[in-house]
Amino acid sequence: MITAALALTACGRLTVMPPPDGEPVVLKPAELATTWTDRDGGTITLKQDGTFTADKVCLAAGWYDSLAWSGTGTWSQGSNEKQSFVGVTFDADHPEVRGSKPDAYSALKEGKVLKLWVAVGDPDNDYPNCVLTSPAS
């Protein structure tokens, strides 16, 4: 019994970090076109013309964790029946990742707060999610 428990522990946790609190939501482009802020004060301002400006905003790219990025670029929205997704493409590559397109954010609503979030880092570890917030209109 102890051997089996140790073997499972050695394999690591096989679950993905849960999303932050909130319910999936479909947002209109006008609701997305605002300034979003992460827990460290990083911001990304999505503009109605499909461009954005970012200042040290958290993001997810591959297995990297704790990445922040500043710059400009374009954004687009996708959705299924229950949830919106926001993809961003920076004008320049990230110096650590060597790419310009991080993983897409998913939309949530918790009370009067809208959230865009994405899981960061190795899904078998307890890395925090990247969560951006904005007041709901």
NUZA-496648 format. One record per residue: residue in one letter; x, y, z of N, C-alpha, C in turn; residue number from 1. Coordinates in nm, 2 decimals. Layout:
BEGIN
residu/n_x/n_y/n_z/ca_x/ca_y/ca_z/c_x/c_y/c_z/num
a/X/Y/Z/X/Y/Z/X/Y/Z/NUM
...
//
This chain:
BEGIN
residu/n_x/n_y/n_z/ca_x/ca_y/ca_z/c_x/c_y/c_z/num
m/0.08/-0.12/0.00/0.00/0.00/0.00/0.09/0.13/0.00/1
i/0.19/0.13/0.09/0.28/0.25/0.09/0.35/0.26/-0.04/2
t/0.40/0.15/-0.10/0.47/0.15/-0.22/0.38/0.22/-0.33/3
a/0.26/0.18/-0.34/0.16/0.23/-0.44/0.15/0.38/-0.42/4
a/0.13/0.42/-0.29/0.12/0.57/-0.26/0.24/0.65/-0.31/5
l/0.36/0.59/-0.28/0.48/0.66/-0.32/0.50/0.67/-0.47/6
a/0.46/0.56/-0.53/0.47/0.56/-0.68/0.38/0.66/-0.74/7
l/0.26/0.68/-0.69/0.16/0.78/-0.74/0.22/0.92/-0.71/8
t/0.27/0.94/-0.59/0.33/1.07/-0.56/0.45/1.10/-0.65/9
a/0.53/1.01/-0.68/0.64/1.03/-0.77/0.60/1.07/-0.91/10
c/0.49/1.03/-0.95/0.44/1.06/-1.08/0.39/1.21/-1.09/11
g/0.37/1.27/-0.98/0.31/1.40/-0.98/0.16/1.40/-0.98/12
r/0.11/1.52/-0.96/-0.04/1.53/-0.97/-0.08/1.53/-1.12/13
l/-0.19/1.46/-1.15/-0.23/1.45/-1.29/-0.35/1.53/-1.32/14
t/-0.37/1.64/-1.24/-0.49/1.73/-1.27/-0.44/1.86/-1.31/15
v/-0.53/1.94/-1.37/-0.50/2.08/-1.41/-0.56/2.17/-1.31/16
m/-0.49/2.28/-1.28/-0.54/2.38/-1.19/-0.68/2.42/-1.23/17
p/-0.77/2.43/-1.13/-0.91/2.48/-1.17/-0.91/2.62/-1.21/18
p/-1.01/2.66/-1.29/-1.02/2.80/-1.32/-1.05/2.89/-1.20/19
p/-1.04/3.02/-1.21/-1.07/3.10/-1.10/-1.23/3.10/-1.08/20
d/-1.27/3.16/-0.97/-1.42/3.16/-0.94/-1.48/3.25/-1.05/21
g/-1.60/3.21/-1.09/-1.68/3.28/-1.19/-1.75/3.18/-1.28/22
e/-1.84/3.23/-1.35/-1.92/3.15/-1.45/-1.87/3.19/-1.59/23
p/-1.86/3.09/-1.68/-1.83/3.12/-1.82/-1.93/3.22/-1.88/24
v/-1.89/3.32/-1.96/-1.98/3.42/-2.01/-1.93/3.45/-2.16/25
v/-2.04/3.48/-2.24/-2.01/3.53/-2.37/-2.02/3.69/-2.36/26
l/-1.91/3.75/-2.40/-1.90/3.90/-2.40/-1.91/3.96/-2.54/27
k/-1.97/4.08/-2.55/-1.97/4.15/-2.67/-1.84/4.22/-2.69/28
p/-1.80/4.25/-2.81/-1.67/4.32/-2.83/-1.66/4.45/-2.75/29
a/-1.77/4.52/-2.74/-1.77/4.65/-2.66/-1.74/4.62/-2.51/30
e/-1.78/4.51/-2.46/-1.75/4.47/-2.32/-1.61/4.43/-2.30/31
l/-1.55/4.38/-2.41/-1.40/4.34/-2.40/-1.31/4.46/-2.42/32
a/-1.36/4.56/-2.49/-1.28/4.68/-2.53/-1.27/4.77/-2.40/33
t/-1.18/4.74/-2.31/-1.16/4.81/-2.19/-1.02/4.78/-2.14/34
t/-0.99/4.84/-2.02/-0.86/4.81/-1.96/-0.88/4.69/-1.86/35
w/-0.80/4.59/-1.87/-0.80/4.47/-1.78/-0.67/4.48/-1.70/36
t/-0.68/4.44/-1.57/-0.57/4.45/-1.48/-0.55/4.32/-1.41/37
d/-0.42/4.28/-1.40/-0.38/4.16/-1.33/-0.35/4.19/-1.18/38
r/-0.33/4.08/-1.10/-0.30/4.10/-0.96/-0.18/4.18/-0.92/39
d/-0.08/4.19/-1.02/0.04/4.26/-0.99/0.04/4.40/-1.05/40
g/-0.08/4.44/-1.09/-0.09/4.58/-1.15/-0.06/4.59/-1.30/41
g/-0.03/4.48/-1.36/-0.01/4.48/-1.51/-0.14/4.51/-1.58/42
t/-0.14/4.57/-1.69/-0.26/4.60/-1.76/-0.25/4.57/-1.91/43
i/-0.37/4.55/-1.97/-0.38/4.54/-2.11/-0.51/4.62/-2.15/44
t/-0.50/4.71/-2.24/-0.61/4.79/-2.29/-0.65/4.74/-2.42/45
l/-0.76/4.67/-2.43/-0.82/4.62/-2.56/-0.90/4.74/-2.62/46
k/-0.86/4.78/-2.74/-0.93/4.89/-2.81/-1.03/4.84/-2.91/47
q/-1.14/4.91/-2.93/-1.24/4.87/-3.02/-1.20/4.85/-3.17/48
d/-1.09/4.91/-3.20/-1.04/4.89/-3.34/-0.96/4.76/-3.36/49
g/-0.95/4.67/-3.25/-0.88/4.55/-3.26/-0.73/4.55/-3.22/50
t/-0.69/4.67/-3.17/-0.55/4.68/-3.13/-0.55/4.68/-2.97/51
f/-0.43/4.67/-2.92/-0.41/4.68/-2.77/-0.28/4.74/-2.74/52
t/-0.27/4.78/-2.61/-0.15/4.82/-2.55/-0.14/4.75/-2.42/53
a/-0.02/4.69/-2.38/0.00/4.62/-2.26/0.11/4.67/-2.18/54
d/0.10/4.67/-2.05/0.21/4.71/-1.96/0.23/4.60/-1.86/55
k/0.33/4.52/-1.87/0.37/4.42/-1.78/0.25/4.33/-1.74/56
v/0.17/4.29/-1.84/0.05/4.21/-1.82/0.09/4.06/-1.81/57
c/0.03/3.98/-1.72/0.05/3.84/-1.71/0.00/3.77/-1.83/58
l/0.06/3.66/-1.87/0.01/3.58/-1.98/0.07/3.44/-1.97/59
a/0.02/3.35/-2.06/0.07/3.21/-2.06/0.13/3.18/-2.20/60
a/0.25/3.12/-2.20/0.31/3.08/-2.33/0.39/2.95/-2.30/61
g/0.34/2.84/-2.35/0.40/2.72/-2.33/0.41/2.68/-2.19/62
w/0.52/2.63/-2.14/0.54/2.58/-2.00/0.60/2.69/-1.92/63
y/0.62/2.81/-1.97/0.68/2.92/-1.89/0.58/2.96/-1.79/64
d/0.63/3.00/-1.67/0.55/3.06/-1.57/0.60/3.20/-1.53/65
s/0.52/3.28/-1.47/0.55/3.42/-1.43/0.60/3.51/-1.54/66
l/0.54/3.49/-1.66/0.58/3.58/-1.77/0.49/3.71/-1.76/67
a/0.55/3.82/-1.79/0.48/3.94/-1.81/0.53/4.00/-1.94/68
w/0.44/4.08/-2.00/0.48/4.14/-2.13/0.43/4.28/-2.15/69
s/0.50/4.36/-2.21/0.46/4.50/-2.24/0.48/4.52/-2.39/70
g/0.39/4.59/-2.45/0.40/4.62/-2.59/0.26/4.65/-2.65/71
t/0.26/4.64/-2.78/0.13/4.67/-2.86/0.11/4.55/-2.95/72
g/-0.01/4.54/-3.00/-0.05/4.44/-3.10/-0.19/4.44/-3.13/73
t/-0.24/4.32/-3.17/-0.38/4.31/-3.21/-0.45/4.20/-3.13/74
w/-0.58/4.21/-3.12/-0.66/4.11/-3.04/-0.78/4.07/-3.13/75
s/-0.83/3.95/-3.10/-0.95/3.90/-3.16/-1.03/3.82/-3.06/76
q/-1.16/3.81/-3.09/-1.25/3.74/-3.00/-1.31/3.62/-3.07/77
g/-1.32/3.51/-3.00/-1.39/3.40/-3.05/-1.48/3.35/-2.93/78
s/-1.58/3.26/-2.96/-1.66/3.21/-2.85/-1.73/3.09/-2.90/79
n/-1.78/3.01/-2.80/-1.87/2.90/-2.82/-2.00/2.95/-2.76/80
e/-2.09/2.86/-2.74/-2.22/2.90/-2.69/-2.22/2.95/-2.55/81
k/-2.11/2.92/-2.47/-2.11/2.95/-2.33/-2.00/3.05/-2.29/82
q/-1.90/3.07/-2.37/-1.78/3.15/-2.32/-1.71/3.21/-2.44/83
s/-1.66/3.34/-2.41/-1.58/3.41/-2.50/-1.43/3.38/-2.48/84
f/-1.35/3.39/-2.58/-1.21/3.37/-2.57/-1.14/3.49/-2.64/85
v/-1.03/3.53/-2.59/-0.96/3.65/-2.64/-0.82/3.61/-2.68/86
g/-0.78/3.62/-2.80/-0.65/3.59/-2.84/-0.58/3.72/-2.87/87
v/-0.45/3.73/-2.83/-0.37/3.85/-2.85/-0.24/3.81/-2.93/88
t/-0.20/3.90/-3.02/-0.08/3.88/-3.09/0.00/4.01/-3.08/89
f/0.12/4.00/-3.01/0.21/4.12/-2.99/0.28/4.15/-3.12/90
d/0.31/4.28/-3.14/0.39/4.32/-3.26/0.53/4.27/-3.26/91
a/0.59/4.24/-3.14/0.72/4.19/-3.13/0.73/4.06/-3.05/92
d/0.83/3.98/-3.07/0.84/3.86/-2.99/0.88/3.89/-2.85/93
h/0.83/3.80/-2.76/0.87/3.81/-2.62/1.02/3.77/-2.61/94
p/1.10/3.84/-2.53/1.24/3.81/-2.53/1.27/3.67/-2.47/95
e/1.19/3.61/-2.38/1.22/3.48/-2.33/1.15/3.37/-2.40/96
v/1.04/3.40/-2.47/0.96/3.29/-2.54/1.00/3.28/-2.68/97
r/1.04/3.39/-2.74/1.07/3.39/-2.89/0.94/3.37/-2.97/98
g/0.84/3.43/-2.93/0.71/3.42/-3.00/0.63/3.54/-2.97/99
s/0.52/3.56/-3.05/0.44/3.69/-3.03/0.30/3.66/-2.99/100
k/0.26/3.53/-2.98/0.12/3.49/-2.96/0.11/3.40/-2.84/101
p/0.08/3.45/-2.72/0.06/3.37/-2.61/-0.08/3.30/-2.61/102
d/-0.10/3.21/-2.52/-0.23/3.13/-2.51/-0.35/3.23/-2.49/103
a/-0.46/3.19/-2.54/-0.58/3.28/-2.54/-0.64/3.28/-2.39/104
y/-0.70/3.39/-2.36/-0.77/3.41/-2.24/-0.92/3.36/-2.25/105
s/-0.98/3.31/-2.14/-1.12/3.27/-2.14/-1.19/3.37/-2.05/106
a/-1.32/3.40/-2.09/-1.40/3.50/-2.01/-1.48/3.43/-1.90/107
l/-1.49/3.50/-1.79/-1.57/3.46/-1.68/-1.64/3.58/-1.62/108
k/-1.75/3.56/-1.55/-1.82/3.67/-1.48/-1.84/3.62/-1.33/109
e/-1.80/3.70/-1.24/-1.83/3.68/-1.10/-1.89/3.80/-1.03/110
g/-2.02/3.80/-1.01/-2.09/3.91/-0.96/-2.08/4.03/-1.06/111
k/-2.02/4.14/-1.01/-2.00/4.26/-1.10/-1.86/4.27/-1.16/112
v/-1.79/4.16/-1.15/-1.65/4.16/-1.21/-1.64/4.06/-1.33/113
l/-1.58/4.12/-1.43/-1.55/4.03/-1.55/-1.41/3.99/-1.54/114
k/-1.38/3.87/-1.58/-1.24/3.82/-1.58/-1.20/3.76/-1.71/115
l/-1.08/3.77/-1.74/-1.01/3.70/-1.85/-0.91/3.62/-1.78/116
w/-0.90/3.49/-1.81/-0.80/3.41/-1.74/-0.74/3.31/-1.83/117
v/-0.62/3.26/-1.79/-0.55/3.16/-1.87/-0.46/3.08/-1.76/118
a/-0.45/2.95/-1.78/-0.36/2.87/-1.69/-0.22/2.90/-1.73/119
v/-0.13/2.91/-1.64/0.01/2.93/-1.67/0.10/2.82/-1.61/120
g/0.21/2.80/-1.68/0.31/2.70/-1.63/0.27/2.56/-1.65/121
d/0.34/2.47/-1.58/0.32/2.33/-1.59/0.19/2.29/-1.52/122
p/0.09/2.23/-1.59/-0.04/2.20/-1.53/-0.03/2.10/-1.42/123
d/0.08/2.03/-1.40/0.09/1.93/-1.29/0.14/2.00/-1.16/124
n/0.17/2.13/-1.17/0.22/2.20/-1.05/0.12/2.30/-1.01/125
d/0.14/2.36/-0.89/0.04/2.46/-0.84/0.07/2.60/-0.88/126
y/0.10/2.62/-1.01/0.13/2.76/-1.05/-0.01/2.83/-1.05/127
p/-0.01/2.96/-1.02/-0.13/3.03/-1.02/-0.18/3.06/-1.17/128
n/-0.31/3.08/-1.18/-0.36/3.12/-1.31/-0.33/3.27/-1.33/129
c/-0.33/3.31/-1.45/-0.32/3.45/-1.48/-0.46/3.50/-1.50/130
v/-0.50/3.60/-1.41/-0.64/3.65/-1.41/-0.64/3.80/-1.43/131
l/-0.71/3.84/-1.53/-0.73/3.99/-1.55/-0.87/4.02/-1.52/132
t/-0.89/4.14/-1.45/-1.03/4.18/-1.41/-1.06/4.31/-1.47/133
s/-1.20/4.33/-1.48/-1.25/4.46/-1.52/-1.39/4.47/-1.47/134
p/-1.44/4.58/-1.42/-1.58/4.59/-1.37/-1.68/4.56/-1.48/135
a/-1.78/4.48/-1.45/-1.89/4.46/-1.55/-1.97/4.58/-1.57/136
s/-2.02/4.61/-1.69/-2.10/4.73/-1.72/-2.25/4.69/-1.69/137
//
